[in-house]
Amino acid sequence: MTTTPVLQDAIYDAVVVGGGPAGATAAHELAREGRHVLLLDRAGRTKPCGGAVPPRLMRDFAIPESLLVARAQCARMVSPTDQKVDIPIEGGYVGLVDRDSFDEWLRQRAAAAGAERRVGQFERLTRDADGVCRVHFHVMDARHRDSARAQSVRARCVVGADGARSEVARQAVPGAERGRFVFAYHEILRAPEPGSSSGNPATMPPDYDGSRCDVVYRGTISPDFYGWVFPHGRTLSVGTGSADKGFSLRAAVGRLREASGLAGLETLRREGAPIPMKPLPRWDNGHDVVLAGDAAGVVAPASGEGLYYAMLGGRLAAEATLTFLRTGDTRALGQARKRFMREHGRVFWVLGMMQYFWYRNDRRRERFVSICRDRDVQQLTFDAYMNKRLVRRQPMAHARIFFKDLAHLLGLVRA
């Protein structure tokens, strides 16, 4: 019989499981309030992500601009028939980050605020005789890489930020099985340079622009989502996603690379993971566990954007935890979801309906890209992206967009 060693007898105020943007933000917020925090993270894992961040994320979370590896000044929508609509980003930009360095910077900031970092694989939650939660995990033995040591710690509260299909959520939070997902896959390529081959017999691909994000709506690239080509400075991300388990994402990315003139570029790494497409109905267990980030399902439908929402979810989970620790009122943990949905639930609903109506087939995708030529649509879309809310100052523009959408959906105008 083996025993699980205990790291220390003292109880952590919070154990944060997962060191991505949500978990690292939660740990930072808790630690800087003087709480005793353990940040438990798996090593050697990078989530497939286009790495796009809006200016509001930079402002709200005090992210230095030095972490940006590129600034996109334009987004280009590409239709099934290869019609292209360039949407200039007026008065702003889409920032691009390298998730390896971005996530690590967030973890280091949490540690600098006082969070204790530990590399390990979460295993399970149990309760001691006094009712306090115990978090069990395995850490790799540096001397024997094939073996792992079981450890556990006690925690007054647990923040589950361990990604889509969260094990913390599965074990502790009712309704976690109701999550909806797409599976995302991307390839990181070495970016082409003017006048050089960058691993390609040809020179700079004629249609490549390192300051533009391409979003491709085509059934052969994704039957229910989209494909992307996002510049990352010296690298670029080419990827796609789908909820269709029989659809080959790797083959689709190969087709996207070929169509974009990027087939010959050097592939640096390949990554895939499930991405949630709907917030879970509940983010806490009513006792001492609260979820954040992908574990809570906060990736925007239609766009797939998750970094801002993950970090906001981490902050809200931390604030709910702080209230719970201060008052002992377990109802405080439910405030994380209530506050998030109050601010962003409407945006998620609108984006979900947009994905449902416009991503269903190539005929509708063609019309959707056509709508993107409209200046009202462009302006309101980027206002919403930059500010993370539905802008209400232009009611007539909203009305015009509604009737234009309806006309396109009914086929009353030409794509």
Secondary structure, DSSP 4 states (H G I P E B T S, - for coil): -----BS-SSPEEEEEE--SHHHHHHHHHHHTTT--EEEEE-SS-------EE-HHHHHHTT--GGGEEEEE-EEEEE-TT--EEEEE-TT--EEEE-HHHHHHHHHHHHHHTTPEEEE-EEEEEEE-TTS-EEEEEEEE-SS-TT-EEEEEEEEEEEEE---TT-HHHHHHSTTGGG--EEEEEEEEEEPP-TTS-TTSSSSS-TT--TTEEEEE--TTT-SSS-EEEEEETTEEEEEEEES-TTS-HHHHHHHHHHHTT-TTSPEEEEEEEEEE-S--S-SB-SSSEEE-GGGGT---TTT---HHHHHHHHHHHHHHHHHHHHH--GGGGGHHHHHHHHHHHHHHHHHHHHHHHHSSSHHHHHHHHHHTT-HHHHHHHHHHHHHTS---S-HHHHHHHHHHHHHHHTT-S--
